[in-house]
Amino acid sequence: MLSNKIFLITGIADNHSLAMYTAKEIIKQGGKVICTGLGVSEHHKGLSEKAKIFLTKNFEDFKNAVSEEIEEAQVEILDVTIDENIESFARNLSQRNIKLDGMLHAIAMDKTIRNKEVKPLIDVTKDEFCDTMDVSAYSLIRLIHYLLKHNVLERGSSICSLSYIAAEKVTFHPYRNISIAKAALERISVELADELGRSHDIRVNVIRFSPFMGSKAGNATLNIEDVNTSDKMSPLGNAKPMDLAHEVVHLFRPNLRITGEIRHVDGGYHITG
Ligand SMILES: NC(=O)c1ccc[n+]([C@@H]2O[C@H](COP(=O)([O-])OP(=O)(O)OC[C@H]3O[C@@H](n4cnc5c(N)ncnc54)[C@H](O)[C@@H]3O)[C@@H](O)[C@H]2O)c1
């Protein structure tokens, strides 16, 4: 289904990242992947020792997970908060004559959730708000901007990002700050679907997925009670990472006329009250 197609997979932290399931499914369907992970790039300036250690370990874990799970995958460092890093990444792909047929945006960060404790929105600082927005939403615009600028995204490419129901509704788990960034991510996707559909035949869709504790971000954010509650509320129970991978791969199929969708892969949780 995806033979001779190359996809950019962002957001792999380790073997349990949602993006990893999609990357493996793309390979199974005959496609290729380029995976990006957060690490220390030449564009990082004035990093503290602590930040350097964190980023270096993050990149090592990412690289090891990719080499364990995917044969011959290319790995690259990418910090979406640094424009120069995104641009040099895109330029490098262009210099190597690589053309992408799509991208999975699976990146999110919110420092107002710590040890599963959620800071009330009323106490969120401007920096905390803007950092979450930058990493989790605006990064979609910047990534596509530089991929197009360096002529790396093919006409007819498909872009997909990951969200959840809290972008629209207050849920039993009070996500607060990150919910706002997810709402922005969804709106950005819809606007880009219109702009890029008309200009480049590029499709842009978002998938709202069930709570999943297996990943680093999920484990840092969710309680088992939350996951059990949504499992009970969902007519089909919580969706699994493979359900998500299948849906992303479906949206990555060439020549589909599906764009601007906010889809639910959540076992039907969104229809419940
Ligand atoms: N786990 C869930 O319950 C769940 C549910 C619905 C949607 N999602 C979304 O799925 C996506 C992937 O999350 P996951 O659950 O697989 O967790 P994860 O921790 O495996 O992935 C999050 C990724 O974001 C990356 N990231 C953070 N800051 C970055 C930066 N500045 N530059 C580049 N990358 C950066 C991290 O390195 C990590 O790879 C996120 O957008 C998340 O909000 C998760």
The ligand as a MOL file (V3000), in Angstrom:
LIG
                    3D

  0  0  0     0  0            999 V3000
M  V30 BEGIN CTAB
M  V30 COUNTS 44 48 0 0 0
M  V30 BEGIN ATOM
M  V30 1 N -0.5700 8.9300 25.5580 0
M  V30 2 C -1.7940 9.3760 25.4160 0
M  V30 3 O -2.6730 9.1090 26.2460 0
M  V30 4 C -2.1660 10.2170 24.2200 0
M  V30 5 C -3.5150 10.2990 23.8530 0
M  V30 6 C -3.8590 11.0970 22.7490 0
M  V30 7 C -2.8710 11.8020 22.0710 0
M  V30 8 N -1.5640 11.6980 22.4770 0 CHG=1
M  V30 9 C -0.5690 12.4770 21.7370 0
M  V30 10 O 0.2920 11.5940 21.0420 0
M  V30 11 C 1.5400 12.2510 20.7990 0
M  V30 12 C 2.6760 11.3080 21.1920 0
M  V30 13 O 2.6370 11.0890 22.5840 0
M  V30 14 P 2.9830 9.6800 23.2600 0
M  V30 15 O 1.8530 9.3540 24.1660 0
M  V30 16 O 3.4300 8.6930 22.2550 0 CHG=-1
M  V30 17 O 4.1930 10.0770 24.2290 0
M  V30 18 P 5.7900 10.1470 23.9960 0
M  V30 19 O 6.3450 10.6850 25.2720 0
M  V30 20 O 6.2930 8.8450 23.5350 0
M  V30 21 O 5.9190 11.2170 22.8140 0
M  V30 22 C 5.9760 12.6200 22.9950 0
M  V30 23 C 7.1320 13.0810 22.1460 0
M  V30 24 O 7.2260 14.5090 22.0750 0
M  V30 25 C 8.6220 14.7750 21.9140 0
M  V30 26 N 8.9620 16.1960 22.1460 0
M  V30 27 C 8.7180 16.9410 23.2590 0
M  V30 28 N 9.2750 18.1700 23.1000 0
M  V30 29 C 9.8660 18.1910 21.8650 0
M  V30 30 C 10.6050 19.1550 21.1280 0
M  V30 31 N 10.8680 20.3790 21.6400 0
M  V30 32 N 11.0560 18.8380 19.8870 0
M  V30 33 C 10.8260 17.6200 19.3530 0
M  V30 34 N 10.1440 16.6370 20.0180 0
M  V30 35 C 9.6740 16.9280 21.2430 0
M  V30 36 C 9.2620 13.8590 22.9430 0
M  V30 37 O 10.6600 13.7220 22.7290 0
M  V30 38 C 8.4810 12.5730 22.6720 0
M  V30 39 O 9.1310 11.8250 21.6710 0
M  V30 40 C 1.4990 13.5670 21.5860 0
M  V30 41 O 1.1080 14.6060 20.7110 0
M  V30 42 C 0.3840 13.2950 22.6010 0
M  V30 43 O -0.2400 14.4740 23.0890 0
M  V30 44 C -1.1960 10.9190 23.5140 0
M  V30 END ATOM
M  V30 BEGIN BOND
M  V30 1 1 1 2
M  V30 2 2 2 3
M  V30 3 1 2 4
M  V30 4 1 4 5
M  V30 5 2 4 44
M  V30 6 2 5 6
M  V30 7 1 6 7
M  V30 8 2 7 8
M  V30 9 1 8 9
M  V30 10 1 8 44
M  V30 11 1 9 10
M  V30 12 1 9 42
M  V30 13 1 10 11
M  V30 14 1 11 12
M  V30 15 1 11 40
M  V30 16 1 12 13
M  V30 17 1 13 14
M  V30 18 2 14 15
M  V30 19 1 14 16
M  V30 20 1 14 17
M  V30 21 1 17 18
M  V30 22 2 18 19
M  V30 23 1 18 20
M  V30 24 1 18 21
M  V30 25 1 21 22
M  V30 26 1 22 23
M  V30 27 1 23 24
M  V30 28 1 23 38
M  V30 29 1 24 25
M  V30 30 1 25 26
M  V30 31 1 25 36
M  V30 32 1 26 27
M  V30 33 1 26 35
M  V30 34 2 27 28
M  V30 35 1 28 29
M  V30 36 1 29 30
M  V30 37 2 29 35
M  V30 38 1 30 31
M  V30 39 2 30 32
M  V30 40 1 32 33
M  V30 41 2 33 34
M  V30 42 1 34 35
M  V30 43 1 36 37
M  V30 44 1 36 38
M  V30 45 1 38 39
M  V30 46 1 40 41
M  V30 47 1 40 42
M  V30 48 1 42 43
M  V30 END BOND
M  V30 END CTAB
M  END
